[in-house]
Amino acid sequence: MEPPSGPASRRHVPWNRLLLAVSLLSFWTLPTTARLTVDTVPPLAAEGSVAVFNILEKEGLIIGYGWFRGNRIDQRAAIEAYQIINNSHTPGPSHTGRETIKPNGSLVIQSVKKQDAGTYTMITVKADLTNVSASGQLQVYSLLQQPSIQVSDPMVREKENKVVMTCITNEMDITVKWIFNKQQLKSTKNVFLSEDSKNLTIDPIKKENAGDYQCEISNIGTSNRSETFELKVKVMLPKAHLTLCSRMSGSSSFGKLVFREPTALNTSYMLWINNQSLPSSTRLELSEDHRILTVLTVTRNDTGPYVCEARNPVSVSRSEPLTLDVLYGPAAPTTSFSDSCYHPEENLTSPATQDSWLVNAKPQKYAQVLFIP
């Protein structure tokens, strides 16, 4: 029987015709002993990827290659034969349409599937009709499905609640780890992991536990992470405090009322005087964040009590009243008269004098004249 003429790329001809075409009659004889190895790249392939079996240490003039599934040369397990002289490919019974023999004899498997795992055997046929065979292994792992996070309470109060996060996955033989703000999470005094690391418990919740969480699953060949979950912690405000800072400057004085707590996100601050909001006055200056009140040119009308309040979406904190004591002396005296015109030498006392008497060191009634019986 004559060999097929011209390139017959992937022509589906009977396997015995292929043997004649490339003079591979020695397929049915035992291979000769020679140095020949198969290198699988990668040896552990993911589903859907490409696997390549490379032939190393080839010797002599090779006229054809053949690849088989399994660890022996069997016509029923033939994948493909390649004839170098006319670049012809002949598929065998085990060909799935995803396998190709390259001119250098390498076997390429596209879109690797789980069932492709196992042993592959190749044979080279030389011009003198001697042949050499070798085998290689392929392991295939499944791509892990993306896990998800289930949370007992997505928004918790600081120090009042605990939260449990669960990494949801159906994958087997995996390792689970947790990612917090893009760093691997480790157990601490209030952060606990279950034995299989699928459950993450935070008890009690602290404000520093707020942030982005992910769970990551992995096996020997691949890994996958969940979507990011943001844990929000409702921060309870501490007791508010109001302090007074005052200073004299020349002949004028001014005072500062300062809300002592540090600023916090999503927190507003308010100040009251005598249970009323601050009046509009050029002597009262409030800082942009409402945490500092400056009283310019303090007067007796600025006496307290003053109260500050901090408020966020989950709590309100109000300070104890702070009374501002303003010390002041008597007002400057003024003179007034009941009449604008008086006669010469007329007695005028304004205001009228007051006379007091003491008898045996005891005060008596006010009077100009004291009668002693």
KOLMARMI-668603 format. One line per 4 residues: number of its first residue (from 1); their letters; for each residue x, z, y of C-alpha. Coordinates in nm, 4 decimals, padded with zeros to 6 digits, always signed. Example, Ala and Ser with C-alpha at 12.3 -4.5 7.8 and 13.67 -1.06 7.14 Angstrom:
! KOLMARMI-668603
1 = AS = +01.2300,+00.7800,-00.4500  +01.3670,+00.7140,-00.1060
! end
This chain:
! KOLMARMI-668603
1 = MEPP = +00.0000,+00.0000,+00.0000  +00.1385,-00.0965,+00.3393  +00.1693,+00.1593,+00.6157  -00.0672,+00.1296,+00.9132
5 = SGPA = +00.0669,-00.1056,+01.1817  +00.1268,+00.0139,+01.5395  +00.0488,+00.3554,+01.6811  -00.2496,+00.5021,+01.5035
9 = SRRH = -00.3068,+00.8114,+01.7115  -00.5133,+01.0631,+01.5148  -00.6539,+00.7964,+01.2763  -00.8617,+00.9701,+01.0128
13 = VPWN = -00.7201,+00.8119,+00.6992  -00.7032,+00.9728,+00.3563  -00.4193,+01.2241,+00.3246  -00.2659,+01.0354,+00.0261
17 = RLLL = -00.2433,+00.7201,+00.2422  -00.0540,+00.9242,+00.5004  +00.1938,+01.0294,+00.2345  +00.2640,+00.6656,+00.1569
21 = AVSL = +00.2776,+00.5693,+00.5220  +00.5558,+00.8164,+00.6061  +00.7163,+00.8245,+00.2617  +00.6206,+01.1901,+00.2248
25 = LSFW = +00.5973,+01.1700,-00.1536  +00.8237,+01.4714,-00.1621  +00.5322,+01.6842,-00.0292  +00.4506,+01.7313,-00.3928
29 = TLPT = +00.7998,+01.8451,-00.4873  +00.9673,+02.1741,-00.4102  +01.1447,+02.1768,-00.0713  +01.5208,+02.1910,-00.0672
33 = TARL = +01.6993,+02.5011,+00.0550  +01.8118,+02.4704,+00.4182  +01.8210,+02.6729,+00.7374  +01.4906,+02.6210,+00.9163
37 = TVDT = +01.2805,+02.8720,+01.1093  +00.9529,+02.8696,+01.2979  +00.9224,+03.0522,+01.6302  +00.5681,+03.1354,+01.7417
41 = VPPL = +00.5083,+03.1497,+02.1182  +00.3523,+03.3863,+02.1824  +00.3487,+03.5717,+01.8503  +00.0475,+03.7665,+01.9781
45 = AAEG = -00.1928,+03.5289,+02.1513  -00.5111,+03.6040,+02.3395  -00.8335,+03.4284,+02.2539  -00.8660,+03.1146,+02.4633
49 = SVAV = -00.4924,+03.0804,+02.5222  -00.2418,+02.8264,+02.3824  -00.0141,+02.9007,+02.0852  +00.2950,+02.6945,+01.9978
53 = FNIL = +00.4923,+02.6909,+01.6720  +00.8447,+02.5698,+01.7496  +01.0839,+02.4466,+01.4780  +01.4375,+02.5812,+01.5124
57 = EKEG = +01.7670,+02.4732,+01.3563  +01.6591,+02.1252,+01.2416  +01.9196,+01.9164,+01.0615  +01.9507,+01.5520,+00.9536
61 = LIIG = +01.7429,+01.2429,+01.0361  +01.3781,+01.3492,+01.0251  +01.1079,+01.0845,+00.9828  +00.7973,+01.3004,+00.9763
65 = YGWF = +00.6367,+01.6434,+00.9994  +00.3415,+01.8067,+00.8320  +00.1622,+02.1361,+00.9115  -00.0610,+02.3436,+00.6837
69 = RGNR = -00.2691,+02.6574,+00.7115  -00.1522,+02.9344,+00.4814  +00.1802,+03.0070,+00.3199  +00.2010,+02.7070,+00.0882
73 = IDQR = +00.1857,+02.3287,+00.0985  -00.1647,+02.2359,-00.0108  -00.3443,+01.9087,+00.0645  -00.6708,+02.0979,+00.1209
77 = AAIE = -00.5029,+02.3125,+00.3879  -00.3356,+02.0208,+00.5685  -00.3790,+02.0306,+00.9479  -00.1967,+01.7196,+01.0595
81 = AYQI = +00.0924,+01.4882,+00.9711  +00.3082,+01.3115,+01.2275  +00.5076,+00.9905,+01.1627  +00.7948,+00.9555,+01.4096
85 = INNS = +00.8681,+00.5836,+01.3619  +00.5318,+00.4705,+01.4988  +00.4155,+00.7924,+01.6722  +00.1101,+00.8203,+01.4490
89 = HTPG = -00.0988,+01.1337,+01.3956  -00.3122,+01.1778,+01.0858  -00.5487,+01.4785,+01.0790  -00.5965,+01.6679,+00.7548
93 = PSHT = -00.8930,+01.8640,+00.6137  -00.8043,+02.1771,+00.8182  -00.7829,+01.9951,+01.1520  -01.0320,+02.1392,+01.4087
97 = GRET = -00.9607,+01.9037,+01.6983  -00.7529,+02.1672,+01.8772  -00.4226,+02.1084,+01.6950  -00.1480,+01.8602,+01.7891
101 = IKPN = +00.2004,+01.7929,+01.6484  +00.4479,+01.7089,+01.9228  +00.7286,+01.4519,+01.8726  +00.9740,+01.7400,+01.8177
105 = GSLV = +00.7558,+01.8701,+01.5336  +00.6062,+02.1661,+01.7214  +00.2444,+02.2507,+01.6426  +00.0301,+02.3273,+01.9481
109 = IQSV = -00.3065,+02.5016,+01.9098  -00.5349,+02.4878,+02.2131  -00.8061,+02.7467,+02.2908  -00.6931,+02.9874,+02.0217
113 = KKQD = -00.9719,+03.1624,+01.8308  -00.9763,+03.4830,+01.6328  -00.9973,+03.2883,+01.3042  -00.6738,+03.1049,+01.3889
117 = AGTY = -00.4735,+03.4173,+01.3071  -00.2570,+03.3969,+00.9965  +00.0333,+03.2098,+00.8381  +00.1225,+02.8479,+00.9172
121 = TMIT = +00.3591,+02.6390,+00.7030  +00.5415,+02.3248,+00.8107  +00.7446,+02.0640,+00.6246  +00.9991,+01.8162,+00.7557
125 = VKAD = +01.0725,+01.4930,+00.5673  +01.4132,+01.3342,+00.6154  +01.5173,+00.9728,+00.5784  +01.6665,+01.0456,+00.2365
129 = LTNV = +01.3197,+01.1732,+00.1313  +01.4390,+01.5324,+00.1075  +01.2228,+01.7911,+00.2751  +01.2477,+02.1441,+00.4125
133 = SASG = +00.9656,+02.3884,+00.4790  +00.9270,+02.7104,+00.6801  +00.6432,+02.9408,+00.7815  +00.5393,+03.1262,+01.0949
137 = QLQV = +00.2839,+03.3945,+01.1802  +00.0214,+03.3976,+01.4519  -00.1690,+03.7069,+01.5608  -00.4738,+03.6718,+01.7816
141 = YSLL = -00.6377,+03.9456,+01.9847  -00.9735,+03.9326,+02.1551  -00.9957,+03.9530,+02.5324  -01.1421,+04.2881,+02.6286
145 = QQPS = -01.4785,+04.2830,+02.8010  -01.4799,+04.4450,+03.1438  -01.5801,+04.8122,+03.1253  -01.8106,+04.9838,+03.3732
149 = IQVS = -01.8333,+05.3327,+03.5229  -02.1369,+05.5584,+03.4893  -02.1520,+05.8484,+03.7360  -02.3589,+06.1651,+03.7185
153 = DPMV = -02.3883,+06.1893,+04.0991  -02.2428,+05.9224,+04.3307  -02.2521,+06.1525,+04.6363  -02.1743,+06.5234,+04.5996
157 = REKE = -02.1280,+06.8242,+04.8261  -01.7843,+06.9737,+04.8580  -01.7374,+07.2925,+04.6495  -02.1049,+07.2907,+04.5468
161 = NKVV = -02.1192,+07.0196,+04.2786  -01.9227,+06.8689,+03.9960  -01.9183,+06.5030,+03.8985  -01.8732,+06.3369,+03.5598
165 = MTCI = -01.7623,+05.9729,+03.5353  -01.7852,+05.7858,+03.2049  -01.5995,+05.4659,+03.1159  -01.8598,+05.2497,+02.9390
169 = TNEM = -01.7216,+05.0031,+02.6816  -01.7996,+04.8798,+02.3307  -01.4407,+04.7860,+02.2537  -01.2632,+04.9553,+01.9626
173 = DITV = -00.9019,+05.0655,+01.9152  -00.8328,+05.0871,+02.2862  -00.6576,+05.3173,+02.5284  -00.8419,+05.4367,+02.8405
177 = KWIF = -00.6861,+05.5435,+03.1670  -00.8274,+05.6121,+03.5138  -00.7113,+05.4673,+03.8441  -00.7637,+05.6619,+04.1700
181 = NKQQ = -00.6874,+05.4843,+04.4968  -00.4728,+05.2303,+04.3032  -00.2641,+05.5030,+04.1359  -00.2953,+05.6303,+03.7783
185 = LKST = -00.4995,+05.9506,+03.7767  -00.3664,+06.2592,+03.6022  -00.5300,+06.5904,+03.5143  -00.5102,+06.8663,+03.7778
189 = KNVF = -00.6683,+07.2093,+03.8295  -01.0068,+07.0551,+03.9012  -00.9707,+06.7130,+03.7317  -01.0236,+06.7016,+03.3540
193 = LSED = -01.0108,+06.4166,+03.1003  -01.1849,+06.4167,+02.7635  -00.9788,+06.3760,+02.4467  -01.0411,+06.0004,+02.4394
197 = SKNL = -01.0102,+05.9818,+02.8216  -01.3475,+05.8096,+02.8502  -01.5002,+06.1017,+03.0435  -01.3560,+06.2180,+03.3746
201 = TIDP = -01.4847,+06.5511,+03.5100  -01.4107,+06.6846,+03.8591  -01.5148,+07.0489,+03.9023  -01.5349,+07.1703,+04.1704
205 = IKKE = -01.5414,+06.8721,+04.4007  -01.2989,+06.8781,+04.6914  -01.2847,+06.6470,+04.9890  -00.9523,+06.5042,+04.8686
209 = NAGD = -01.1322,+06.3798,+04.5532  -01.3231,+06.1250,+04.7610  -01.2000,+05.7680,+04.7136  -01.1950,+05.4632,+04.4856
213 = YQCE = -01.2048,+05.5033,+04.1072  -01.1560,+05.2514,+03.8237  -01.1264,+05.2879,+03.4488  -00.8879,+05.0605,+03.2604
217 = ISNI = -00.9043,+04.9798,+02.8896  -00.6163,+04.8224,+02.6991  -00.5030,+04.7316,+02.3509  -00.1794,+04.5943,+02.2114
221 = GTSN = -00.2178,+04.2629,+02.3896  -00.4458,+04.2850,+02.6929  -00.6215,+04.5097,+02.9407  -00.9220,+04.5011,+03.1715
225 = RSET = -01.0423,+04.7170,+03.4601  -01.3867,+04.8103,+03.5784  -01.5199,+04.7344,+03.9224  -01.4181,+04.9869,+04.1875
229 = FELK = -01.6494,+05.2850,+04.2322  -01.6314,+05.4769,+04.5596  -01.6966,+05.8489,+04.5265  -01.8266,+06.0014,+04.8483
233 = VKVM = -01.7919,+06.3737,+04.9088  -02.0188,+06.5449,+05.1588  -01.7853,+06.7741,+05.3501  -01.9400,+07.1090,+05.4462
237 = LPKA = -01.8316,+07.2113,+05.7949  -01.6547,+07.5478,+05.8343  -01.7805,+07.8146,+06.0735  -01.7398,+07.6883,+06.4273
241 = HLTL = -01.5258,+07.8882,+06.6711  -01.5053,+07.8752,+07.0476  -01.1990,+08.0014,+07.2343  -01.1309,+08.0459,+07.6050
245 = CSRM = -00.8154,+07.9414,+07.7833  -00.7995,+08.0246,+08.1562  -00.5306,+07.9993,+08.4230  -00.4878,+08.0735,+08.7907
249 = SGSS = -00.3599,+07.7954,+09.0134  -00.2961,+07.8914,+09.3724  -00.6090,+08.0329,+09.5268  -00.8449,+07.8514,+09.2868
253 = SFGK = -00.9079,+07.9310,+08.9243  -01.0284,+07.7192,+08.6345  -01.1094,+07.7798,+08.2694  -01.1094,+07.5760,+07.9482
257 = LVFR = -01.3461,+07.6284,+07.6568  -01.1973,+07.4800,+07.3378  -01.3671,+07.4155,+07.0020  -01.0959,+07.5423,+06.7705
261 = EPTA = -01.1701,+07.3531,+06.4445  -00.9844,+07.0239,+06.3735  -01.1744,+06.7030,+06.4157  -01.3460,+06.5569,+06.1085
265 = LNTS = -01.4885,+06.2159,+06.0281  -01.8544,+06.1555,+06.1121  -01.8713,+06.4867,+06.3016  -02.0204,+06.5360,+06.6472
269 = YMLW = -01.9684,+06.8344,+06.8777  -02.1997,+06.9890,+07.1376  -02.1725,+07.2752,+07.3889  -02.4473,+07.4888,+07.5407
273 = INNQ = -02.4545,+07.7443,+07.8206  -02.7313,+08.0050,+07.8274  -02.9086,+07.8181,+07.5443  -02.9291,+07.5050,+07.7554
277 = SLPS = -02.7340,+07.1846,+07.7562  -02.4532,+07.1634,+08.0067  -02.5777,+07.0881,+08.3576  -02.4470,+06.7880,+08.5431
281 = STRL = -02.1754,+06.9124,+08.7756  -01.8523,+06.7811,+08.9206  -01.6951,+07.1162,+08.8268  -01.7669,+07.0680,+08.4548
285 = ELSE = -01.5475,+06.8198,+08.2701  -01.6160,+06.7455,+07.9012  -01.3535,+06.5717,+07.6870  -01.4366,+06.2409,+07.5201
289 = DHRI = -01.4887,+06.4037,+07.1795  -01.6910,+06.6899,+07.3394  -01.4523,+06.9493,+07.1965  -01.3021,+07.0731,+07.5264
293 = LTVL = -01.4958,+07.1882,+07.8337  -01.3000,+07.2423,+08.1543  -01.4652,+07.4503,+08.4271  -01.3112,+07.3816,+08.7666
297 = TVTR = -01.3288,+07.6360,+09.0516  -01.5043,+07.9029,+08.8470  -01.7954,+08.0799,+09.0196  -02.0138,+08.3733,+08.9237
301 = NDTG = -02.2784,+08.1210,+08.8171  -02.0534,+08.0064,+08.5308  -02.0922,+08.3261,+08.3310  -02.1968,+08.2620,+07.9675
305 = PYVC = -02.2880,+08.2854,+07.6965  -02.1411,+07.9551,+07.5703  -02.2080,+07.8154,+07.2208  -02.0490,+07.5176,+07.0448
309 = EARN = -02.1969,+07.3272,+06.7497  -02.0418,+07.0864,+06.4983  -02.2719,+06.8560,+06.3069  -02.2206,+06.5976,+06.0297
313 = PVSV = -02.4728,+06.4161,+05.8067  -02.4978,+06.7078,+05.5633  -02.4378,+07.0313,+05.7544  -02.4476,+07.2071,+06.0905
317 = SRSE = -02.2103,+07.4820,+06.2046  -02.2666,+07.6869,+06.5197  -02.0232,+07.9307,+06.6781  -02.0908,+08.2848,+06.7867
321 = PLTL = -02.1785,+08.3097,+07.1584  -01.8798,+08.3422,+07.3891  -01.9448,+08.5114,+07.7215  -01.7409,+08.4021,+08.0187
325 = DVLY = -01.6873,+08.7023,+08.2493  -01.6248,+08.6061,+08.6101  -01.4804,+08.8782,+08.8340  -01.5753,+08.8556,+09.1994
329 = GPAA = -01.5583,+09.0885,+09.5040  -01.8181,+09.1663,+09.7771  -01.9292,+08.8828,+09.9940  -01.7790,+08.8460,+10.3390
333 = PTTS = -01.9781,+09.0593,+10.5915  -02.2040,+08.8937,+10.8447  -02.3529,+09.0279,+11.1667  -02.7139,+08.9772,+11.2691
337 = FSDS = -02.9215,+09.1176,+11.5534  -03.2913,+09.1835,+11.5757  -03.2931,+09.0644,+11.9349  -03.0763,+08.8230,+12.1200
341 = CYHP = -03.1005,+09.0048,+12.4619  -03.0316,+09.3725,+12.5389  -03.0238,+09.5828,+12.8576  -02.6919,+09.7132,+12.9842
345 = EENL = -02.5836,+10.0495,+12.8407  -02.8591,+10.0253,+12.5782  -02.7586,+10.1878,+12.2517  -02.7233,+09.9308,+11.9764
349 = TSPA = -02.6386,+10.0013,+11.6205  -02.6743,+09.7332,+11.3632  -02.7429,+09.8263,+11.0993  -02.8646,+10.1784,+11.1767
353 = TQDS = -02.6191,+10.4530,+11.0871  -02.6821,+10.6733,+10.7904  -02.5864,+11.0416,+10.8010  -02.5371,+11.2529,+10.4928
357 = WLVN = -02.4954,+11.6307,+10.4542  -02.3397,+11.8424,+10.1825  -02.4381,+12.2087,+10.1289  -02.2166,+12.3956,+09.8841
361 = AKPQ = -02.0825,+12.0540,+09.7733  -02.4329,+11.9387,+09.6948  -02.5627,+11.6270,+09.8700  -02.8744,+11.6688,+10.0846
365 = KYAQ = -03.1239,+11.4179,+10.2213  -03.0024,+11.1529,+10.4573  -03.0890,+11.2646,+10.8119  -02.9351,+11.2891,+11.1552
369 = VLFI = -03.0409,+11.6538,+11.1903  -03.0070,+11.9284,+10.9245  -03.2270,+12.2325,+10.9591  -03.0965,+12.5604,+10.8101
373 = P = -03.3760,+12.8145,+10.7683
! end
